[in-house]
């Protein structure tokens, strides 16, 4: 998921350098959404891993 966010960020930067402002704006928007989705999934996985913890020693 983070790869997609970085890919859209790079596309947006290249489009901005070439003057395609509407494409750059759309790509930045997609990159932001993907980054926040990745961040939320990361936090959820950290919390789930912390709650699961380790079992009792045998």
N, CA, C and O of each residue as an XYZ file, in Angstrom:
232
protein
N       0.826     -1.184      0.000
C       0.000      0.000      0.000
C       0.874      1.253      0.000
O       0.576      2.240     -0.672
N       1.951      1.187      0.764
C       2.843      2.347      0.809
C       3.510      2.551     -0.545
O       3.794      3.685     -0.932
N       3.761      1.464     -1.268
C       4.350      1.598     -2.607
C       3.439      2.397     -3.529
O       3.912      3.218     -4.315
N       2.120      2.157     -3.435
C       1.188      2.900     -4.282
C       1.182      4.375     -3.922
O       1.117      5.228     -4.807
N       1.249      4.683     -2.641
C       1.268      6.083     -2.223
C       2.514      6.789     -2.754
O       2.436      7.914     -3.248
N       3.647      6.129     -2.649
C       4.900      6.717     -3.148
C       4.853      6.844     -4.670
O       5.329      7.835     -5.223
N       4.285      5.852     -5.349
C       4.182      5.908     -6.809
C       3.343      7.097     -7.249
O       3.739      7.833     -8.153
N       2.181      7.295     -6.617
C       1.350      8.431     -6.991
C       2.005      9.752     -6.622
O       1.794     10.753     -7.308
N       2.795      9.779     -5.556
C       3.516     10.993     -5.198
C       4.550     11.333     -6.268
O       4.689     12.497     -6.645
N       5.263     10.347     -6.751
C       6.259     10.571     -7.805
C       5.575     11.024     -9.094
O       6.052     11.940     -9.765
N       4.459     10.385     -9.437
C       3.713     10.795    -10.631
C       3.266     12.248    -10.498
O       3.339     13.019    -11.456
N       2.803     12.615     -9.306
C       2.356     13.994     -9.090
C       3.508     14.982     -9.219
O       3.345     16.053     -9.802
N       4.661     14.632     -8.682
C       5.810     15.537     -8.784
C       6.268     15.705    -10.223
O       6.597     16.815    -10.642
N       6.292     14.619    -10.982
C       6.684     14.707    -12.394
C       5.660     15.522    -13.177
O       6.028     16.351    -14.009
N       4.369     15.287    -12.911
C       3.319     16.032    -13.608
C       3.394     17.519    -13.254
O       3.167     18.373    -14.110
N       3.709     17.825    -12.006
C       3.822     19.230    -11.603
C       5.002     19.899    -12.300
O       4.907     21.058    -12.703
N       6.105     19.180    -12.442
C       7.275     19.748    -13.129
C       6.985     20.009    -14.601
O       7.506     20.959    -15.185
N       6.147     19.156    -15.200
C       5.829     19.316    -16.614
C       4.675     20.293    -16.851
O       4.374     20.631    -17.995
N       4.032     20.745    -15.779
C       2.985     21.747    -15.921
C       1.572     21.190    -16.002
O       0.635     21.939    -16.276
N       1.399     19.906    -15.772
C       0.063     19.315    -15.799
C      -0.546     19.439    -14.405
O      -0.510     18.494    -13.617
N      -1.102     20.608    -14.110
C      -1.541     20.877    -12.735
C      -2.740     20.044    -12.317
O      -2.820     19.638    -11.158
N      -3.672     19.775    -13.218
C      -4.847     18.997    -12.821
C      -4.462     17.544    -12.550
O      -4.986     16.929    -11.622
N      -3.565     16.997    -13.340
C      -3.094     15.625    -13.118
C      -2.283     15.563    -11.828
O      -2.402     14.608    -11.060
N      -1.466     16.575    -11.593
C      -0.660     16.605    -10.376
C      -1.551     16.703     -9.146
O      -1.293     16.038     -8.142
N      -2.591     17.519     -9.211
C      -3.511     17.653     -8.087
C      -4.242     16.352     -7.789
O      -4.411     15.978     -6.629
N      -4.671     15.669     -8.836
C      -5.371     14.395     -8.648
C      -4.429     13.343     -8.078
O      -4.817     12.583     -7.190
N      -3.210     13.290     -8.572
C      -2.250     12.295     -8.085
C      -1.863     12.566     -6.638
O      -1.688     11.628     -5.859
N      -1.729     13.828     -6.272
C      -1.429     14.167     -4.876
C      -2.589     13.746     -3.976
O      -2.367     13.221     -2.885
N      -3.814     13.971     -4.421
C      -4.983     13.564     -3.642
C      -5.018     12.058     -3.424
O      -5.288     11.591     -2.318
N      -4.746     11.303     -4.473
C      -4.721      9.844     -4.360
C      -3.593      9.401     -3.437
O      -3.775      8.495     -2.625
N      -2.440     10.028     -3.555
C      -1.301      9.666     -2.704
C      -1.614      9.935     -1.236
O      -1.246      9.141     -0.370
N      -2.289     11.046     -0.948
C      -2.656     11.360      0.439
C      -3.626     10.321      0.997
O      -3.457      9.844      2.119
N      -4.632      9.977      0.212
C      -5.618      8.989      0.663
C      -4.946      7.651      0.925
O      -5.178      7.033      1.964
N      -4.117      7.200     -0.003
C      -3.438      5.916      0.171
C      -2.495      5.934      1.363
O      -2.379      4.937      2.076
N      -1.821      7.056      1.586
C      -0.918      7.142      2.725
C      -1.676      7.038      4.038
O      -1.240      6.333      4.948
N      -2.802      7.729      4.147
C      -3.572      7.679      5.389
C      -4.209      6.307      5.595
O      -4.306      5.839      6.730
N      -4.643      5.658      4.516
C      -5.162      4.290      4.648
C      -4.049      3.367      5.138
O      -4.276      2.537      6.018
N      -2.853      3.506      4.578
C      -1.714      2.712      5.029
C      -1.412      2.984      6.494
O      -1.151      2.055      7.257
N      -1.444      4.239      6.889
C      -1.146      4.601      8.266
C      -2.175      4.009      9.237
O      -1.807      3.509     10.300
N      -3.444      4.065      8.879
C      -4.494      3.497      9.725
C      -4.335      1.988      9.838
O      -4.446      1.439     10.934
N      -4.078      1.306      8.723
C      -3.890     -0.149      8.762
C      -2.667     -0.524      9.583
O      -2.677     -1.544     10.272
N      -1.614      0.283      9.522
C      -0.415      0.028     10.298
C      -0.700      0.131     11.793
O      -0.280     -0.723     12.575
N      -1.416      1.182     12.182
C      -1.746      1.367     13.603
C      -2.655      0.238     14.085
O      -2.468     -0.272     15.190
N      -3.631     -0.158     13.278
C      -4.523     -1.255     13.654
C      -3.737     -2.543     13.831
O      -3.994     -3.291     14.775
N      -2.795     -2.818     12.956
C      -2.001     -4.041     13.087
C      -1.102     -3.991     14.315
O      -0.879     -5.019     14.955
N      -0.579     -2.810     14.655
C       0.222     -2.685     15.876
C      -0.626     -2.945     17.117
O      -0.198     -3.654     18.028
N      -1.823     -2.374     17.152
C      -2.708     -2.568     18.297
C      -3.135     -4.031     18.399
O      -3.151     -4.594     19.494
N      -3.478     -4.646     17.281
C      -3.900     -6.042     17.300
C      -2.753     -6.947     17.749
O      -2.975     -7.895     18.502
N      -1.553     -6.671     17.303
C      -0.396     -7.455     17.742
C      -0.104     -7.259     19.209
O       0.293     -8.200     19.896
N      -0.296     -6.044     19.699
C      -0.067     -5.778     21.120
C      -1.114     -6.429     21.997
O      -0.800     -6.903     23.088
N      -2.352     -6.459     21.539
C      -3.418     -7.072     22.315
C      -3.292     -8.595     22.341
O      -3.608     -9.237     23.343
N      -2.832     -9.159     21.238
C      -2.682    -10.603     21.190
C      -1.563    -11.052     22.138
O      -1.706    -12.032     22.870
N      -0.469    -10.329     22.108
C       0.642    -10.609     23.020
C       1.204    -12.010     22.859
O       1.007    -12.672     21.840
N       1.890    -12.426     23.866
C       2.472    -13.751     23.836
C       1.716    -14.622     24.841
O       1.202    -14.128     25.845
N       1.659    -15.893     24.561
C       0.959    -16.818     25.430
C       1.724    -17.066     26.725
O       2.873    -16.646     26.860
N       1.104    -17.730     27.652
C       1.753    -18.052     28.930
C       2.871    -19.062     28.699
O       2.708    -19.987     27.902
N       4.001    -18.903     29.379
C       5.101    -19.853     29.212
C       4.710    -21.237     29.728
O       3.978    -21.366     30.709
N       5.206    -22.253     29.056
C       4.875    -23.641     29.437
C       5.974    -24.249     30.241
O       5.873    -25.406     30.648
